[in-house]
Each structure stands twice: as C-alpha cells, then as structure tokens.
Amino acid sequence: MFNENGNMPRPGVIPRFSDLEVIGLNMISESIGIDSESFFVKLQEYRKELPT
C-alpha cells in the first residue's frame, strides 16, 4: 500500500513529509489535544524525535 518513502503511490513531486508521517503526527496531535494547525506546525522542530 505504501512505497519505500512512506507514501501512497501517486504521480507528481515527492512531498517533504511522507503520508505515514502526516498520519502519525495527526494521531499524536489528536491524542494530546492539539486542535490548532498553527500550533501543530510548531511541532516540526520535534520531527527527528518522533518515530517513523
């Protein structure tokens, strides 16, 4: 279902965040009660600390 980059196969440019990373970040944000996308963007600085 997902390719070696963690994305669902589709034409076009390879995104900076894989689909799996976006799904994981969404699940984490929901579980800790983050509902603001502006605050969610700040979590990018912790990207390397999150498992992929």
C-alpha distance matrix in Angstrom:
0.0 3.9 6.8 10.1 11.4 9.2 8.4 6.2 7.8 11.2 14.8 17.3 18.2 16.0 16.8 18.9 16.8 13.1 11.2 11.1 14.8 15.6 14.2 16.1 19.2 19.2 19.3 22.0 24.0 24.0 25.1 27.9 29.0 28.3 28.5 29.7 27.4 30.2 30.3 26.6 26.8 29.4 26.8 25.4 28.2 26.8 23.3 24.1 25.2 21.9 19.5 16.1
3.9 0.0 3.8 6.9 7.6 5.4 5.1 4.7 6.7 10.3 13.6 15.4 15.6 12.9 13.6 15.4 13.4 9.7 8.5 8.4 11.8 13.1 12.4 14.1 16.9 17.5 17.9 20.2 22.2 22.8 23.9 26.4 27.7 26.6 27.0 27.8 25.3 27.9 27.9 24.2 24.1 26.5 23.9 22.2 24.9 23.6 20.0 20.7 22.1 19.0 16.6 13.0
6.8 3.8 0.0 3.8 5.4 5.4 5.5 6.2 6.4 9.9 12.5 14.0 13.9 11.2 12.8 14.5 13.3 9.8 10.0 10.3 13.1 14.8 14.9 16.2 18.7 19.9 20.6 22.5 24.4 25.5 26.6 28.8 30.1 28.8 29.3 29.8 27.0 29.1 29.3 25.6 25.0 27.2 24.8 22.6 25.0 24.0 20.2 20.5 22.3 19.8 17.4 13.6
10.1 6.9 3.8 0.0 3.8 5.5 7.4 9.5 9.8 12.9 14.8 15.6 14.7 11.5 13.0 13.9 13.0 9.9 11.3 11.0 12.9 15.4 16.0 16.5 18.8 20.7 21.3 22.6 24.8 26.3 27.0 28.9 30.6 29.2 30.1 30.4 27.6 29.4 29.3 25.6 24.8 26.6 24.1 21.6 23.5 22.4 18.7 18.3 20.3 18.2 15.7 12.1
11.4 7.6 5.4 3.8 0.0 3.8 5.5 8.7 9.5 11.8 13.5 13.6 12.0 8.5 9.4 10.0 9.3 6.5 8.7 9.0 10.2 12.5 13.8 14.4 16.2 18.2 19.3 20.4 22.2 24.0 25.1 26.6 28.2 26.4 27.2 27.2 24.2 25.9 25.9 22.4 21.3 23.1 20.8 18.2 20.3 19.5 15.7 15.8 18.2 16.1 14.3 10.6
9.2 5.4 5.4 5.5 3.8 0.0 3.8 6.9 9.2 11.8 14.4 14.9 13.7 10.3 10.3 11.0 8.9 5.3 6.0 5.5 7.8 10.0 10.5 11.3 13.6 15.2 16.1 17.5 19.5 20.9 21.9 23.8 25.3 23.8 24.6 25.0 22.3 24.4 24.3 20.5 20.0 22.1 19.5 17.4 19.9 18.7 15.0 15.5 17.3 14.6 12.6 8.9
8.4 5.1 5.5 7.4 5.5 3.8 0.0 3.8 6.1 8.2 11.0 11.8 11.3 8.4 8.6 10.5 8.8 5.3 4.9 6.7 9.1 9.9 10.6 12.6 14.5 15.3 16.7 18.7 20.1 21.2 22.8 24.8 25.8 24.1 24.3 24.5 21.6 23.9 24.3 20.6 20.0 22.6 20.5 18.4 21.3 20.5 16.9 18.1 20.0 17.2 15.7 12.1
6.2 4.7 6.2 9.5 8.7 6.9 3.8 0.0 3.8 6.3 9.9 11.7 12.4 10.4 11.0 13.6 12.0 8.7 6.9 8.9 11.9 12.0 11.9 14.5 16.6 16.7 17.9 20.4 21.7 22.2 24.0 26.4 27.0 25.6 25.4 25.9 23.1 25.7 26.4 22.7 22.4 25.2 23.2 21.4 24.5 23.8 20.2 21.6 23.3 20.3 18.7 15.1
7.8 6.7 6.4 9.8 9.5 9.2 6.1 3.8 0.0 3.8 7.1 9.6 11.0 9.8 11.6 14.7 14.0 11.0 10.1 12.3 15.0 15.2 15.5 18.1 20.0 20.2 21.6 24.1 25.2 25.9 27.8 30.0 30.6 29.0 28.6 28.9 25.9 28.3 29.2 25.7 24.9 27.8 26.1 23.9 26.9 26.5 22.8 24.0 26.0 23.3 21.6 17.9
11.2 10.3 9.9 12.9 11.8 11.8 8.2 6.3 3.8 0.0 3.8 6.6 8.9 9.0 10.8 14.4 14.4 12.2 11.3 14.3 16.5 16.0 16.8 19.7 21.1 21.0 22.9 25.4 26.0 26.7 29.0 31.1 31.2 29.3 28.5 28.4 25.2 27.5 29.0 25.6 24.6 27.7 26.5 24.2 27.4 27.4 23.9 25.4 27.7 25.1 23.9 20.3
14.8 13.6 12.5 14.8 13.5 14.4 11.0 9.9 7.1 3.8 0.0 3.8 7.1 8.6 11.0 14.8 15.6 14.1 14.0 17.2 18.9 18.3 19.7 22.5 23.5 23.5 25.8 28.0 28.4 29.4 31.8 33.6 33.7 31.4 30.6 30.0 26.6 28.6 30.3 27.2 25.7 28.8 27.9 25.3 28.4 28.9 25.4 26.8 29.5 27.2 26.3 22.7
17.3 15.4 14.0 15.6 13.6 14.9 11.8 11.7 9.6 6.6 3.8 0.0 3.8 6.6 8.9 12.5 14.1 13.4 14.0 17.4 18.3 17.7 19.8 22.4 22.8 23.1 25.8 27.6 27.7 29.0 31.6 33.0 33.0 30.4 29.6 28.6 25.0 26.5 28.5 25.6 23.6 26.7 26.2 23.3 26.2 27.1 23.8 25.3 28.2 26.3 25.8 22.4
18.2 15.6 13.9 14.7 12.0 13.7 11.3 12.4 11.0 8.9 7.1 3.8 0.0 3.8 6.1 9.3 11.5 11.6 13.1 16.3 16.5 16.2 18.8 21.0 21.0 21.9 24.7 26.0 26.1 27.9 30.3 31.4 31.6 28.9 28.3 27.1 23.4 24.6 26.3 23.5 21.2 24.0 23.5 20.4 23.1 24.2 20.9 22.3 25.4 23.8 23.6 20.4
16.0 12.9 11.2 11.5 8.5 10.3 8.4 10.4 9.8 9.0 8.6 6.6 3.8 0.0 3.8 6.7 8.6 8.2 10.3 13.1 13.3 13.6 16.2 18.0 18.3 19.5 22.1 23.2 23.7 25.7 27.8 28.9 29.4 26.9 26.8 25.8 22.2 23.5 24.7 21.6 19.6 22.1 21.2 18.0 20.6 21.3 17.8 19.0 22.0 20.4 20.0 16.7
16.8 13.6 12.8 13.0 9.4 10.3 8.6 11.0 11.6 10.8 11.0 8.9 6.1 3.8 0.0 3.8 5.5 6.4 8.5 11.5 10.8 10.7 13.7 15.4 15.2 16.4 19.2 20.2 20.3 22.5 24.7 25.6 26.0 23.3 23.2 22.1 18.5 19.7 20.9 17.9 15.8 18.5 17.6 14.6 17.4 18.3 15.0 16.7 19.6 18.0 18.1 15.2
18.9 15.4 14.5 13.9 10.0 11.0 10.5 13.6 14.7 14.4 14.8 12.5 9.3 6.7 3.8 0.0 3.8 6.5 9.6 11.6 9.8 10.2 13.7 14.5 13.8 15.7 18.5 18.8 19.0 21.6 23.5 23.9 24.7 21.8 22.2 20.9 17.4 18.1 18.9 16.0 13.6 15.7 14.8 11.5 13.9 15.0 11.7 13.4 16.5 15.4 16.0 13.5
16.8 13.4 13.3 13.0 9.3 8.9 8.8 12.0 14.0 14.4 15.6 14.1 11.5 8.6 5.5 3.8 0.0 3.8 6.5 8.1 6.1 6.6 10.0 10.8 10.2 12.2 14.8 15.3 15.7 18.2 20.0 20.7 21.6 19.0 19.6 18.8 15.5 16.8 17.2 13.8 12.2 14.5 12.9 10.1 13.0 13.3 9.8 11.9 14.5 12.6 13.1 10.6
13.1 9.7 9.8 9.9 6.5 5.3 5.3 8.7 11.0 12.2 14.1 13.4 11.6 8.2 6.4 6.5 3.8 0.0 3.8 5.3 5.1 6.4 8.7 9.8 10.7 12.4 14.3 15.4 16.5 18.4 20.1 21.4 22.4 20.4 20.9 20.8 17.7 19.5 19.7 16.1 15.2 17.5 15.4 13.1 16.0 15.5 11.8 13.4 15.6 13.1 12.5 9.3
11.2 8.5 10.0 11.3 8.7 6.0 4.9 6.9 10.1 11.3 14.0 14.0 13.1 10.3 8.5 9.6 6.5 3.8 0.0 3.8 5.5 5.2 6.2 8.6 10.0 10.6 12.4 14.3 15.3 16.6 18.4 20.2 21.0 19.3 19.4 19.8 17.0 19.4 19.7 16.0 15.8 18.5 16.4 14.7 18.0 17.2 13.9 15.9 17.4 14.4 13.6 10.6
11.1 8.4 10.3 11.0 9.0 5.5 6.7 8.9 12.3 14.3 17.2 17.4 16.3 13.1 11.5 11.6 8.1 5.3 3.8 0.0 3.8 5.5 5.1 6.0 8.5 9.8 10.5 12.2 14.1 15.4 16.5 18.5 19.9 18.6 19.4 20.2 17.9 20.3 19.9 16.1 16.4 18.5 15.8 14.6 17.4 15.9 12.6 14.2 15.1 11.8 10.5 7.4
14.8 11.8 13.1 12.9 10.2 7.8 9.1 11.9 15.0 16.5 18.9 18.3 16.5 13.3 10.8 9.8 6.1 5.1 5.5 3.8 0.0 3.8 5.4 5.0 6.0 8.4 9.8 10.5 12.0 14.1 15.3 16.5 18.0 16.3 17.5 17.9 15.5 17.5 16.8 13.1 13.1 14.9 12.1 10.8 13.6 12.2 9.0 11.0 12.0 8.9 8.7 6.4
15.6 13.1 14.8 15.4 12.5 10.0 9.9 12.0 15.2 16.0 18.3 17.7 16.2 13.6 10.7 10.2 6.6 6.4 5.2 5.5 3.8 0.0 3.8 5.4 5.2 6.0 8.6 9.9 10.4 12.2 14.2 15.5 16.2 14.2 14.7 15.0 12.5 15.0 14.8 11.0 11.3 13.9 11.7 10.8 14.3 13.4 10.7 13.5 14.5 11.4 11.9 10.1
14.2 12.4 14.9 16.0 13.8 10.5 10.6 11.9 15.5 16.8 19.7 19.8 18.8 16.2 13.7 13.7 10.0 8.7 6.2 5.1 5.4 3.8 0.0 3.8 5.6 5.1 6.2 8.7 10.0 10.6 12.3 14.5 15.4 14.2 14.7 16.0 14.1 17.1 16.6 12.8 14.1 16.4 13.9 13.7 17.0 15.4 13.1 15.6 15.8 12.2 12.1 10.4
16.1 14.1 16.2 16.5 14.4 11.3 12.6 14.5 18.1 19.7 22.5 22.4 21.0 18.0 15.4 14.5 10.8 9.8 8.6 6.0 5.0 5.4 3.8 0.0 3.8 5.4 5.1 6.2 8.6 10.0 10.6 12.5 14.2 13.4 14.9 16.2 14.8 17.3 16.0 12.3 13.8 15.3 12.2 12.4 15.1 12.9 10.8 12.9 12.5 8.8 8.8 8.0
19.2 16.9 18.7 18.8 16.2 13.6 14.5 16.6 20.0 21.1 23.5 22.8 21.0 18.3 15.2 13.8 10.2 10.7 10.0 8.5 6.0 5.2 5.6 3.8 0.0 3.8 5.4 5.1 6.0 8.5 9.8 10.7 12.0 10.4 12.0 12.9 11.4 13.6 12.2 8.5 10.1 11.7 8.7 9.3 12.3 10.5 9.0 12.0 11.7 8.6 10.1 9.9
19.2 17.5 19.9 20.7 18.2 15.2 15.3 16.7 20.2 21.0 23.5 23.1 21.9 19.5 16.4 15.7 12.2 12.4 10.6 9.8 8.4 6.0 5.1 5.4 3.8 0.0 3.8 5.5 5.2 6.1 8.6 10.2 10.5 9.1 9.8 11.3 10.2 13.2 12.3 8.8 11.1 13.2 11.0 12.1 15.3 13.9 12.6 15.8 15.4 12.2 13.4 13.0
19.3 17.9 20.6 21.3 19.3 16.1 16.7 17.9 21.6 22.9 25.8 25.8 24.7 22.1 19.2 18.5 14.8 14.3 12.4 10.5 9.8 8.6 6.2 5.1 5.4 3.8 0.0 3.8 5.5 5.2 6.1 8.8 9.9 10.0 11.3 13.7 13.3 16.2 14.7 11.5 14.2 15.7 13.0 14.5 17.2 15.0 14.0 16.6 15.4 12.0 12.7 12.8
22.0 20.2 22.5 22.6 20.4 17.5 18.7 20.4 24.1 25.4 28.0 27.6 26.0 23.2 20.2 18.8 15.3 15.4 14.3 12.2 10.5 9.9 8.7 6.2 5.1 5.5 3.8 0.0 3.8 5.5 5.1 6.3 8.5 8.5 11.0 13.0 12.9 15.2 12.9 10.0 12.8 13.5 10.4 12.5 14.6 12.1 11.9 14.4 12.7 9.8 11.3 12.4
24.0 22.2 24.4 24.8 22.2 19.5 20.1 21.7 25.2 26.0 28.4 27.7 26.1 23.7 20.3 19.0 15.7 16.5 15.3 14.1 12.0 10.4 10.0 8.6 6.0 5.2 5.5 3.8 0.0 3.8 5.5 5.4 6.0 4.9 7.3 9.2 9.6 11.9 9.7 7.1 10.6 11.4 9.2 11.9 14.2 12.6 12.8 15.9 14.6 12.2 14.3 15.2
24.0 22.8 25.5 26.3 24.0 20.9 21.2 22.2 25.9 26.7 29.4 29.0 27.9 25.7 22.5 21.6 18.2 18.4 16.6 15.4 14.1 12.2 10.6 10.0 8.5 6.1 5.2 5.5 3.8 0.0 3.8 5.6 5.1 5.8 7.1 10.2 11.3 14.1 12.3 10.2 13.7 14.9 13.0 15.5 18.0 16.3 16.4 19.3 17.9 15.1 16.7 17.4
25.1 23.9 26.6 27.0 25.1 21.9 22.8 24.0 27.8 29.0 31.8 31.6 30.3 27.8 24.7 23.5 20.0 20.1 18.4 16.5 15.3 14.2 12.3 10.6 9.8 8.6 6.1 5.1 5.5 3.8 0.0 3.8 5.6 7.8 10.1 13.2 14.4 16.9 14.4 12.5 16.0 16.5 14.0 16.8 18.7 16.3 16.7 19.2 17.1 14.4 15.8 17.1
27.9 26.4 28.8 28.9 26.6 23.8 24.8 26.4 30.0 31.1 33.6 33.0 31.4 28.9 25.6 23.9 20.7 21.4 20.2 18.5 16.5 15.5 14.5 12.5 10.7 10.2 8.8 6.3 5.4 5.6 3.8 0.0 3.8 5.9 9.2 11.7 13.5 15.1 12.1 11.0 14.6 14.4 12.3 15.6 17.0 14.8 16.0 18.5 16.2 14.3 16.5 18.3
29.0 27.7 30.1 30.6 28.2 25.3 25.8 27.0 30.6 31.2 33.7 33.0 31.6 29.4 26.0 24.7 21.6 22.4 21.0 19.9 18.0 16.2 15.4 14.2 12.0 10.5 9.9 8.5 6.0 5.1 5.6 3.8 0.0 3.8 6.1 9.2 11.6 13.5 11.0 10.5 14.3 14.5 13.2 16.6 18.4 16.9 18.0 21.0 19.1 17.2 19.4 20.8
28.3 26.6 28.8 29.2 26.4 23.8 24.1 25.6 29.0 29.3 31.4 30.4 28.9 26.9 23.3 21.8 19.0 20.4 19.3 18.6 16.3 14.2 14.2 13.4 10.4 9.1 10.0 8.5 4.9 5.8 7.8 5.9 3.8 0.0 3.8 5.8 8.0 9.8 7.4 6.8 10.6 11.1 10.4 13.6 15.6 14.8 15.9 19.2 17.9 16.1 18.7 19.8
28.5 27.0 29.3 30.1 27.2 24.6 24.3 25.4 28.6 28.5 30.6 29.6 28.3 26.8 23.2 22.2 19.6 20.9 19.4 19.4 17.5 14.7 14.7 14.9 12.0 9.8 11.3 11.0 7.3 7.1 10.1 9.2 6.1 3.8 0.0 3.8 6.5 9.0 8.0 7.8 11.2 12.6 12.6 15.3 17.8 17.5 18.2 21.7 20.9 18.9 21.3 21.9
29.7 27.8 29.8 30.4 27.2 25.0 24.5 25.9 28.9 28.4 30.0 28.6 27.1 25.8 22.1 20.9 18.8 20.8 19.8 20.2 17.9 15.0 16.0 16.2 12.9 11.3 13.7 13.0 9.2 10.2 13.2 11.7 9.2 5.8 3.8 0.0 3.8 5.4 5.4 6.2 8.8 10.3 11.3 13.8 16.2 16.7 17.5 21.2 20.8 19.3 22.1 22.6
27.4 25.3 27.0 27.6 24.2 22.3 21.6 23.1 25.9 25.2 26.6 25.0 23.4 22.2 18.5 17.4 15.5 17.7 17.0 17.9 15.5 12.5 14.1 14.8 11.4 10.2 13.3 12.9 9.6 11.3 14.4 13.5 11.6 8.0 6.5 3.8 0.0 3.8 5.4 4.7 6.2 8.9 10.0 11.6 14.5 15.3 15.5 19.3 19.6 18.0 20.7 20.7
30.2 27.9 29.1 29.4 25.9 24.4 23.9 25.7 28.3 27.5 28.6 26.5 24.6 23.5 19.7 18.1 16.8 19.5 19.4 20.3 17.5 15.0 17.1 17.3 13.6 13.2 16.2 15.2 11.9 14.1 16.9 15.1 13.5 9.8 9.0 5.4 3.8 0.0 3.8 5.4 5.3 7.0 9.5 11.0 13.2 14.8 15.6 19.3 19.7 18.9 21.9 22.2
30.3 27.9 29.3 29.3 25.9 24.3 24.3 26.4 29.2 29.0 30.3 28.5 26.3 24.7 20.9 18.9 17.2 19.7 19.7 19.9 16.8 14.8 16.6 16.0 12.2 12.3 14.7 12.9 9.7 12.3 14.4 12.1 11.0 7.4 8.0 5.4 5.4 3.8 0.0 3.8 5.4 5.3 7.2 9.8 11.5 12.5 13.9 17.5 17.2 16.6 19.9 20.7
26.6 24.2 25.6 25.6 22.4 20.5 20.6 22.7 25.7 25.6 27.2 25.6 23.5 21.6 17.9 16.0 13.8 16.1 16.0 16.1 13.1 11.0 12.8 12.3 8.5 8.8 11.5 10.0 7.1 10.2 12.5 11.0 10.5 6.8 7.8 6.2 4.7 5.4 3.8 0.0 3.8 5.4 5.4 7.7 10.4 10.8 11.4 15.1 15.0 13.8 16.8 17.3
26.8 24.1 25.0 24.8 21.3 20.0 20.0 22.4 24.9 24.6 25.7 23.6 21.2 19.6 15.8 13.6 12.2 15.2 15.8 16.4 13.1 11.3 14.1 13.8 10.1 11.1 14.2 12.8 10.6 13.7 16.0 14.6 14.3 10.6 11.2 8.8 6.2 5.3 5.4 3.8 0.0 3.8 5.3 5.8 8.6 10.2 10.5 14.2 15.0 14.3 17.3 17.5
29.4 26.5 27.2 26.6 23.1 22.1 22.6 25.2 27.8 27.7 28.8 26.7 24.0 22.1 18.5 15.7 14.5 17.5 18.5 18.5 14.9 13.9 16.4 15.3 11.7 13.2 15.7 13.5 11.4 14.9 16.5 14.4 14.5 11.1 12.6 10.3 8.9 7.0 5.3 5.4 3.8 0.0 3.8 5.4 6.4 8.3 9.9 13.2 13.6 13.7 17.2 18.1
26.8 23.9 24.8 24.1 20.8 19.5 20.5 23.2 26.1 26.5 27.9 26.2 23.5 21.2 17.6 14.8 12.9 15.4 16.4 15.8 12.1 11.7 13.9 12.2 8.7 11.0 13.0 10.4 9.2 13.0 14.0 12.3 13.2 10.4 12.6 11.3 10.0 9.5 7.2 5.4 5.3 3.8 0.0 3.8 5.3 5.4 6.9 10.3 10.3 10.0 13.5 14.7
25.4 22.2 22.6 21.6 18.2 17.4 18.4 21.4 23.9 24.2 25.3 23.3 20.4 18.0 14.6 11.5 10.1 13.1 14.7 14.6 10.8 10.8 13.7 12.4 9.3 12.1 14.5 12.5 11.9 15.5 16.8 15.6 16.6 13.6 15.3 13.8 11.6 11.0 9.8 7.7 5.8 5.4 3.8 0.0 3.8 5.3 5.0 8.5 9.9 9.8 13.0 13.4
28.2 24.9 25.0 23.5 20.3 19.9 21.3 24.5 26.9 27.4 28.4 26.2 23.1 20.6 17.4 13.9 13.0 16.0 18.0 17.4 13.6 14.3 17.0 15.1 12.3 15.3 17.2 14.6 14.2 18.0 18.7 17.0 18.4 15.6 17.8 16.2 14.5 13.2 11.5 10.4 8.6 6.4 5.3 3.8 0.0 3.8 5.6 7.7 8.8 10.2 13.7 14.8
26.8 23.6 24.0 22.4 19.5 18.7 20.5 23.8 26.5 27.4 28.9 27.1 24.2 21.3 18.3 15.0 13.3 15.5 17.2 15.9 12.2 13.4 15.4 12.9 10.5 13.9 15.0 12.1 12.6 16.3 16.3 14.8 16.9 14.8 17.5 16.7 15.3 14.8 12.5 10.8 10.2 8.3 5.4 5.3 3.8 0.0 3.8 5.6 5.4 6.8 10.5 12.3
23.3 20.0 20.2 18.7 15.7 15.0 16.9 20.2 22.8 23.9 25.4 23.8 20.9 17.8 15.0 11.7 9.8 11.8 13.9 12.6 9.0 10.7 13.1 10.8 9.0 12.6 14.0 11.9 12.8 16.4 16.7 16.0 18.0 15.9 18.2 17.5 15.5 15.6 13.9 11.4 10.5 9.9 6.9 5.0 5.6 3.8 0.0 3.8 5.5 5.5 8.4 9.3
24.1 20.7 20.5 18.3 15.8 15.5 18.1 21.6 24.0 25.4 26.8 25.3 22.3 19.0 16.7 13.4 11.9 13.4 15.9 14.2 11.0 13.5 15.6 12.9 12.0 15.8 16.6 14.4 15.9 19.3 19.2 18.5 21.0 19.2 21.7 21.2 19.3 19.3 17.5 15.1 14.2 13.2 10.3 8.5 7.7 5.6 3.8 0.0 3.8 5.6 7.6 8.9
25.2 22.1 22.3 20.3 18.2 17.3 20.0 23.3 26.0 27.7 29.5 28.2 25.4 22.0 19.6 16.5 14.5 15.6 17.4 15.1 12.0 14.5 15.8 12.5 11.7 15.4 15.4 12.7 14.6 17.9 17.1 16.2 19.1 17.9 20.9 20.8 19.6 19.7 17.2 15.0 15.0 13.6 10.3 9.9 8.8 5.4 5.5 3.8 0.0 3.8 6.6 9.3
21.9 19.0 19.8 18.2 16.1 14.6 17.2 20.3 23.3 25.1 27.2 26.3 23.8 20.4 18.0 15.4 12.6 13.1 14.4 11.8 8.9 11.4 12.2 8.8 8.6 12.2 12.0 9.8 12.2 15.1 14.4 14.3 17.2 16.1 18.9 19.3 18.0 18.9 16.6 13.8 14.3 13.7 10.0 9.8 10.2 6.8 5.5 5.6 3.8 0.0 3.8 6.5
19.5 16.6 17.4 15.7 14.3 12.6 15.7 18.7 21.6 23.9 26.3 25.8 23.6 20.0 18.1 16.0 13.1 12.5 13.6 10.5 8.7 11.9 12.1 8.8 10.1 13.4 12.7 11.3 14.3 16.7 15.8 16.5 19.4 18.7 21.3 22.1 20.7 21.9 19.9 16.8 17.3 17.2 13.5 13.0 13.7 10.5 8.4 7.6 6.6 3.8 0.0 3.8
16.1 13.0 13.6 12.1 10.6 8.9 12.1 15.1 17.9 20.3 22.7 22.4 20.4 16.7 15.2 13.5 10.6 9.3 10.6 7.4 6.4 10.1 10.4 8.0 9.9 13.0 12.8 12.4 15.2 17.4 17.1 18.3 20.8 19.8 21.9 22.6 20.7 22.2 20.7 17.3 17.5 18.1 14.7 13.4 14.8 12.3 9.3 8.9 9.3 6.5 3.8 0.0
